[in-house]
Amino acid sequence: MQPFGGIPDSRTASLKSCIITVLIGLGGAFLFSFIGLPVPWFTGPLFFTSFAGVFKLKIYSFSFLNTPALIVIGLIIGSSIPPNLAELAQKWWISLAAIFIITACTTFLTAVLQKTLFGSDAVTAVLASLPGALSMVVSLANEHKADVTKVTLFQSLRLIFLLVFLTSALHLYGMSPERKDFQFTGGNPFSLLWLLGIFVFITLLSFKKIIARGSLCMSLAMILSAVCYFTELVNIPPPDMLNRAALFCIGIIFGSRLNRIPIREVFPYILQSALSIILLLAVCAGLTYVFAMLGNFNYLTLFLACFPGAFELATAIAVDFNADPFFVGFHHTARIVFIILLTPYIIKYLPKADGK
């Protein structure tokens, strides 16, 4: 049987799943906006699509939109580059040192917790504790015969715990988005074509597998956008609707990934993940406070910049709360590069699960 004028059943089911997913995501976005939670166009779709499986609803994965959405967010972050960047960057060596030290400390301590209390082998413990670069982490777990299921679950559960923590903390402390309009004189809407050109260029690089990682595409978009705004090639801010659309797509994509994890597999790891996250956040918050005092940084801005993982969430909150999105995005990019370059070499010298 081919309903809808000859469309196969499989395509009809996919179309139905696609529509249901978008409606669930929109419902979550509007509800979270109404409640006043931070970054509702990301958190709402993520939560609602994640837990749709409880009601046996089939969620469609819009994974093909992941990289384009990240590129859009990168373009928006780049548009927030401060005009006095050269002056501000003089003390960024302190914040860069902070993010490297915090990344190393949080990874080491949570890996020790994983290994000593929960019996994980060294490779699995380290990979499960790394903040970000999930695709590389899972690839390394496969290559070195680590517990891929445990690594994936810990990384996924960490995103949920971090999401709950950040949104709850901001909401409980009465903080609300403080978006400021960018001030441009004689702004030319056609200058946005430069951003469109960057979007097409990086999308093609991703399509050709020249740049395979979405986070790196986002970082490149951020840098090129910053150059355009700093040199005033572009002199008008990108429409806010683009930011909402990109966050909506990423929220649905993350939610669909979590939706596929059977609940019975999650329960054994919830307590372990919660303890790891508490330790991780405590270390991150404490060290961030020290470095914020040393460099006279805004605490929220530096905390978001040093946040252990959740690149998309941290930068989205920075945009919504006007917490220097370019600073936050730049430091998360540095963290990802740090992890990508060093992790494969560190893993080589760790004892494997089979003792080899």
C-alpha positions in Angstrom: 0.0 0.0 0.0 1.3 3.4 -1.0 -0.9 6.2 0.6 -0.7 9.9 -0.3 -0.5 9.5 -4.0 2.0 6.7 -4.2 4.3 7.7 -1.3 5.7 4.5 0.3 4.7 3.6 3.8 8.2 4.1 5.1 8.3 7.6 3.8 4.9 8.3 5.2 6.0 7.1 8.6 9.1 9.3 8.4 7.1 12.3 7.4 4.7 11.6 10.3 7.6 11.2 12.7 9.2 14.4 11.4 6.0 16.4 11.9 5.4 15.0 15.4 9.0 15.8 16.4 8.7 19.4 15.2 5.4 19.9 17.0 6.9 18.4 20.3 9.9 20.6 20.0 7.8 23.7 19.4 5.6 22.9 22.3 8.7 22.6 24.5 10.2 25.9 23.2 7.0 27.9 23.8 6.3 26.3 27.2 9.9 27.0 28.4 9.6 30.6 27.0 6.4 31.1 28.9 7.9 29.8 32.1 10.9 32.1 31.6 13.6 29.4 31.6 17.0 30.3 30.0 17.6 29.4 26.3 14.1 28.0 25.8 14.6 27.4 22.1 17.3 24.9 23.0 16.3 23.5 26.4 12.6 23.1 25.6 13.0 20.9 22.4 15.8 18.9 24.0 13.8 18.0 27.1 10.5 17.3 25.3 12.1 15.2 22.6 14.3 13.3 25.0 11.4 12.1 27.1 8.9 11.5 24.2 10.1 7.9 24.2 8.3 7.4 27.5 5.0 7.8 25.6 6.3 5.6 22.8 6.5 8.5 20.3 8.9 8.0 17.4 11.2 11.0 17.2 12.8 11.9 13.9 16.5 12.7 13.9 17.4 15.9 12.1 21.1 15.0 12.3 21.7 16.4 8.8 20.9 19.9 10.2 23.5 19.7 13.0 26.4 21.2 11.2 24.5 24.0 9.4 22.9 24.9 12.8 26.3 25.0 14.5 27.6 27.2 11.7 24.7 29.7 12.2 25.5 29.9 15.9 29.2 30.4 15.1 28.3 33.3 12.8 26.1 34.9 15.6 28.8 34.5 18.2 31.3 36.1 15.9 29.1 39.1 15.5 29.5 39.9 19.2 33.3 40.6 18.8 34.1 43.6 21.0 35.7 46.6 19.3 38.5 46.8 21.9 39.4 43.1 21.4 43.2 43.9 21.3 43.0 45.5 24.7 40.9 42.8 26.3 42.9 39.9 24.8 46.0 41.0 26.7 44.8 39.3 29.8 43.3 36.3 28.0 46.4 34.3 28.8 45.0 34.0 32.3 41.6 32.7 31.1 43.3 30.3 28.6 45.4 29.0 31.4 42.3 28.6 33.5 40.4 26.6 30.9 43.4 24.2 30.3 43.9 23.7 34.1 40.2 23.3 34.8 39.8 20.8 31.9 42.8 18.8 33.1 41.7 18.8 36.8 38.1 18.0 36.2 38.9 15.2 33.7 41.5 13.7 36.1 39.4 13.8 39.2 36.2 12.4 37.6 38.3 9.7 35.9 39.7 8.7 39.3 36.2 8.6 40.7 35.0 6.4 37.8 37.9 4.0 38.2 38.1 3.7 42.0 34.4 3.7 42.9 32.7 2.3 39.8 35.3 -0.1 38.6 35.8 1.4 35.1 39.1 0.6 33.3 41.5 3.6 32.8 40.6 4.2 29.2 36.9 4.1 29.7 37.2 6.3 32.8 39.2 9.0 31.0 37.0 9.0 27.9 33.8 9.1 29.9 35.2 12.1 31.9 36.4 14.2 28.9 34.3 17.4 28.5 33.2 17.5 24.9 34.3 16.2 21.5 31.8 13.3 21.8 32.4 11.9 18.2 36.1 11.7 18.8 35.6 10.2 22.2 33.3 7.4 21.0 35.7 6.7 18.1 38.6 6.4 20.5 36.5 4.1 22.8 35.9 1.8 19.8 39.5 1.9 18.7 40.9 1.1 22.2 38.2 -1.5 23.1 36.8 0.6 26.0 33.2 0.3 27.2 31.5 2.3 24.5 28.1 2.0 26.1 29.3 3.4 29.4 31.2 6.2 27.7 28.2 7.2 25.5 25.8 7.0 28.5 28.0 9.1 30.8 28.6 11.7 28.1 24.8 11.9 27.4 23.8 12.0 31.0 26.3 14.7 31.7 24.7 16.9 29.2 21.3 16.4 30.9 22.7 17.1 34.4 24.6 20.2 33.1 21.5 21.4 31.4 19.4 21.0 34.5 22.0 22.6 36.7 22.7 25.6 34.6 19.1 26.4 33.8 17.9 25.8 37.3 20.7 27.9 38.9 20.1 30.9 36.5 16.3 30.7 37.1 16.6 30.3 40.9 18.9 33.3 41.2 16.4 35.4 39.2 18.7 36.0 36.3 17.0 36.7 32.9 18.3 37.2 29.4 19.6 40.8 28.9 20.1 40.9 25.2 21.4 44.2 24.0 20.9 45.6 20.6 24.0 46.0 18.6 24.6 49.6 17.6 25.5 50.2 14.0 25.4 53.5 12.1 24.3 53.3 8.5 23.9 49.5 8.7 23.5 47.9 5.3 21.3 44.8 5.2 23.1 43.6 2.1 26.3 43.3 4.1 24.8 40.1 5.6 25.6 38.5 2.3 29.1 38.1 3.6 27.7 35.9 6.4 25.7 33.9 3.8 28.9 33.4 1.8 30.7 32.1 4.9 27.8 29.8 5.7 27.8 28.3 2.2 31.6 28.0 2.1 31.9 26.1 5.5 28.8 23.9 4.7 30.6 22.8 1.5 33.8 22.1 3.4 31.7 19.9 5.8 29.9 18.2 2.9 33.2 17.4 1.3 34.5 16.0 4.6 37.3 18.6 4.6 36.1 19.6 8.0 34.3 16.7 9.6 33.5 17.9 13.1 30.5 20.2 13.6 32.2 22.0 16.5 35.2 22.9 14.3 32.8 24.2 11.6 31.2 26.3 14.3 34.6 27.7 15.5 35.6 28.5 11.9 32.3 30.3 11.3 32.8 32.3 14.6 36.3 33.4 13.6 35.4 34.4 10.0 32.3 36.2 11.2 34.4 38.1 13.8 36.8 39.2 11.1 33.8 40.5 9.0 32.4 42.5 11.9 35.8 43.7 13.2 36.7 45.0 9.7 33.1 46.3 9.3 32.5 44.3 6.1 29.3 43.5 7.9 27.7 46.3 9.9 24.3 45.0 10.9 23.5 42.2 13.4 22.2 38.8 12.2 18.4 38.4 12.8 17.6 36.9 16.2 15.2 34.4 14.5 18.3 32.7 13.0 19.6 32.1 16.5 16.3 30.6 17.6 16.0 28.4 14.6 19.6 27.1 15.0 19.1 26.4 18.7 15.8 24.7 18.0 17.5 22.3 15.5 20.3 21.5 17.9 17.8 20.9 20.8 15.8 18.4 18.7 19.0 16.7 17.5 20.4 16.2 21.0 17.0 15.1 22.2 16.6 12.5 19.5 20.0 11.1 20.5 19.0 10.7 24.1 15.6 9.4 23.1 17.2 6.4 21.5 18.9 5.3 24.8 16.7 2.6 26.5 15.7 3.8 29.9 16.6 0.4 31.5 20.2 1.0 30.4 20.3 4.5 31.9 19.2 3.7 35.5 22.4 1.9 36.6 24.5 5.0 35.6 22.4 7.8 37.0 24.0 7.8 40.5 27.5 7.5 39.1 26.8 10.3 36.6 25.3 12.5 39.3 28.3 12.1 41.7 30.7 12.7 38.8 28.9 15.9 37.8 28.7 17.2 41.4 32.5 16.7 41.7 33.1 18.2 38.3 31.0 21.3 38.9 32.4 21.9 42.3 36.0 21.9 41.0 35.1 24.0 38.0 33.2 26.6 40.1 36.0 26.8 42.7 38.8 27.2 40.2 36.8 29.6 38.1 36.4 31.8 41.1 40.1 31.9 41.7 40.9 32.8 38.1 38.1 35.3 38.0 39.7 37.1 41.0 43.2 36.9 39.5 42.2 38.3 36.1 39.3 40.5 37.2 36.9 38.6 34.9 33.1 38.6 35.2 32.4 35.3 37.0 29.4 34.2 34.9 31.4 34.9 31.7 34.4 33.0 32.8 32.3 30.1 34.2 30.5 29.7 30.9 33.9 29.9 29.1 35.4 27.1 31.4 32.2 25.1 31.6 33.0 21.4 31.3 31.5 20.5 27.9 28.1 21.5 26.5 29.7 24.0 24.0 26.4 24.7 22.4 24.6 25.3 25.7 27.3 27.5 27.2 27.6 29.7 24.1 23.8 29.9 23.7 23.4 31.1 27.3 26.2 33.6 26.7 24.3 35.0 23.8 21.0 35.2 25.7 22.6 36.8 28.8 25.0 39.1 26.8 27.9 37.4 28.7 30.5 38.2 26.1 29.6 35.4 23.6 32.8 35.8 21.6 35.0 35.3 24.7 33.0 32.2 25.7 33.0 30.7 22.2 36.7 31.4 21.7 37.7 29.6 24.9 35.5 26.6 24.2 37.1 26.3 20.8 40.5 26.3 22.6 39.3 23.6 24.9 38.1 21.4 22.1 41.4 21.8 20.2 43.3 21.0 23.4 41.2 17.8 23.8 41.4 16.7 20.2 45.2 17.2 20.0 46.2 15.6 23.4 43.7 12.9 24.1 44.8 10.3 21.4 48.4 10.5 22.8 47.3 10.2 26.4 45.1 7.2 25.7 48.0 5.3 24.2 49.8 5.2 27.5 46.9 4.1 29.6 46.4 0.5 30.7 43.7 -1.2 28.6 40.7 -3.2 30.0 42.4 -6.5 28.8 45.6 -5.5 30.5 47.5 -4.9 27.3 
